[in-house]
């Protein structure tokens, strides 16, 4: 019978720098070939790791890709909630920085995931729950703090407003080919989001 101690020795944890290398390899393969063609073999080859090493930590590419996206967004140190005291500045800092709408690796990954979101129900559910869910919650909390400060009225529907900025910018990018930049994001904030946030009160 295998003891817990023996199991620990035969199944070492993947962590630290090695984990970061595997996540970087995952993001690289994802950007190169897309989610549909990403395989554990391809990630292992790029990371110079064995496939067995990957399977000690992840049961397949859904969990591996979701963890890699989390790692990129959090950059090992989850950021404190943005709270500058100004709704406009909060939005600019949140959506134009690391992990935001102007972050190229984030955009590359999203583009590579579009077909998977539409066609792979297991991945789509995990992506919406574990990647989009926390982003949407952070965005809603940002507007909630602005509402508590009195910047926007009580009549504003935060559940409708919270995803609006990302939705507009990504629509411009995916359908119209307008690359998200800080200037584009700021224009949407100033001309659409802030007027909508202050219209109902």
N, C-alpha and C positions, 0 to 999 in steps of 0.2 A: 504494500500500500504506500502511496506517495504522501509524505507529510507536507504540511503547509510550508515549512522551511525549505524542503526540497523543491516544491513547486515554484517558490519565489526565486530560487537559484536557477532553475531551468527556464523561467520565463521573466527575464530581466525587464524592468520598466524602460520605456523609451521616453526620455525627458531631457531637459536642459538644451545644450547646443545641438545634440543629435536630433531632438524633436524639432528644433527650429530649422535645421537643414532639411528634414523631411517635409515640413510645411512649405518651405521655400521651393523645394522640388515639385511639390503638388501644385502650387500656384503657377510655376513655370510650365508644367505639362498642361495644366488647364488652359492657360493663355495660348499655348501653341496649337493644341488639337481640339479643345472644347471638352465639355463634360462627357459627351457620348462616347468619345474615343479614348478617354482617360482610362488607364488600367493600373492596377496595383503593380504589375510588372514594370510599366513605364516609369512610375514614380520611384520604385526601388532602384531601377537602373540609373536615373538621374541623381538620386540621393546617394548612390554607391552603397546601398544597403541590400540585404536579402529580403525577399518577399515575406519570409517567415518573421523577420523583425517587424514589418508593418502589421502583420496579422496578430502579433502578440498584443498590440495596442488597439487596432481598429479591425472591425469585423468585415469591412468592405469599403468601397469608395465613397458611399454616402457619408458615413461617419468621418472618414478621413478628410474629405473636402470641406465639410461643415466645420471641423476643428481648424483646418488651415485658414478658412475665412475668418473665424473668430480670432485666431492668432494674429493675422494681418491687421485686423481692425483694432485689436487691443494692444498690439505691439508689446506683449508681455506685461504691460502695466496698465490696467484699466484706468481710463481717465476719470477724474471727478466730473460730476455734472457741470456743464457750462452755465455760469450764472454771473454775467457781467453787470447786471442791473438794468440792462436795456434789451428789449426784445430784438431790435434790429441787429445789435452787436452779437447777441446770443446766436441768432440765425446764421450770421456770416461766419462766426468762429466754428460753429458746429458743422456747417455744410461745405465750408471751403478748406477745411484742414484735413489731417490724416484720417482716412476712413470715410471721408465725406464725398460729396458729389464730384469734386474736382480731382480726386485722388485717382491717378491713372491705373495703378494695379487694381483698384476697386472696380473701375470701369471695365477694364479688360476681363476681369473675372465675371462681372455681371453679363457682359456680352457673350461670354463662353457658356453661361448657364441658361440662357434664354430658352433654348430648345428643351433642356432638361426640365425646366420649370413647367413647360407646357405638356411634356410627354411622359415624364417619370413621376408618377404619383407619390412614390415613397420619398424621392428626393425633394419634390415640391413641398410636401408636408413638413419635412425636416427644415428646409430652407426658410419657409414662412414662419415656423415656430422659433427656430434657434438663431436665425440671422435677421430677418425682417422684424420679427416680434420685438426684440430688444431695441432696435433702432426706432421703431414706431413709438414704443413706450417712452424712450428718451425724448423724442420730439414732442410728444403730447405733454410730458412733464415740463418741458421748456415753455410751452404756451400756458400751462397751468400756473407756473410761477409768474409769468407776465400778467395773467388775469388776477392773481392774488396781489400783485403790486398796483393794480388799477390801470395798467396800460391798455388793456382791452376789456370790453364789457362782458357782463355775465351772460348776455344773450348769444355769445359766439359759440358755435358748435365745434368744440375742440377735436372731437373724433373725425369730423369732416376736414378741419383745417390742418391737423397735424401731418397728414401724408401729402398735402397739396403741393408743397414746394418741390419735394423729390419727384412727385408725379409729373409736374409741368416740365421740369428740367430734363427728366429722362424721356418724356414724350418728344421734346425738341431734339434730343440726341438720337434716339432709336429710329424715329420716323422721319425726321427732317434733316438729320446729319449735322446738327449744330453741337459741336464739342462743348461740354460743360467747362466753363472757366469761371473764375471768381467774378469777372465782369458780368457774365450771363446770370449767374446765381444772384448777384446783387440787384440786377435789374428786375428779376422776378420778385425778389423780396420787396423792393421799393414800389414797384408798379402794380403788383397783384396781391402779395401776401399781407403786407402791412395795411393797405386800404381795406382788404377783406376783414382783417382782424379788428379793425377799429370801426367798421361800418355798423355793426350790431352792438348795441350797448343799452 
